[in-house]
Amino acid sequence: MDWQGQKLCEQLMMIMLLGFSILGFIAGYSKGSYQMMLLVYAAGVVITTLISVPNWGFYNRHPLKWLDPIEFENSPKPEILVSKKKVTKSVKK
Amino acid sequence: MHSFGYRANALLTFSVTILAIMCTMGSLSDNFNNPTPTSEVQVLNINWFQKQPNGNDEVSLTLNVSANLQSMFTWNTKQARLFYFGPYVSDILSSEGICGIFVSIMVPWSAAEYETPKNNLNQVSLWDGIIPSKEHAKFWMHTTNKYRFTDQGSNLRGKDFNLTLHWHVMPKTGKMFEDKIVMTGYRLPQEYR
């Protein structure tokens, strides 16, 4: 799952759960049945689970573009020496 | 949201939080209900009124009870319990599950026949029951007292007493309600019979 997919997934989950809870509450209250409210919400949770938990294809439409290994070799190296010096100094002390 | 387990965990946590909020709202919605229960009790007959060998007074009553408690039932009501109390008596009635009748008697301090008037309120439970649903919340019945109406002493002759219908309403979620209807103007006979 890519970054965009993760954001989409979290938003979908929250909106769907809240939506089903409101729907369930209205349905239960208007029918005068607590069981109705719980059934509607339970169904909503199952649907939301199926949509937001598995790693579906539509969460992977914005793959990250990694640099090629060759390009990495040619690019300037990170300053490892500086950190090494610091390490050795602290060891001497 | 990067892994299966993390997504499942987030969904579970959030859904249970919302469920708790829904139940709280369901419980709060009971406040919009203004119940107007009614109840009437007639004492049809005093079957016996006697002194037990140990000196306690005991009464057996035949009661004609009618009550309409349907307005107590909401979508969040599981059951109601009822009790009737009498002079030294109590009753319980409830709305969706349990029903009872209490009869309560105020014993005046000035009562001369009390050697030691220790208590100014005595309650005895006479009858109780459970109302499991709204359909059963309107009823009429003809019954003797379910529980013995006994005074710890011989204070019952000529006593005025109240019959009180108490009820506890058990909600599916939230706080249990209780209330009562007091019916006054009952009197026990002067003589044992």
Interface residues (C-beta under 8 A of the other chain):
Chain A: M1 G5 Q6 K7 C9 E10 M13 M14 L17 L18 S21 G24 F25 G28 Y29 K31 G32 S33 Y34 M37 Y41 V45 T48 T49 S52 V53 P54 N55
Chain B: M1 H2 F4 R7 A8 A10 L11 F14 S15 I18 L19 I21 M22 M25 G26 S29 T74 W75 N76 K172 T173
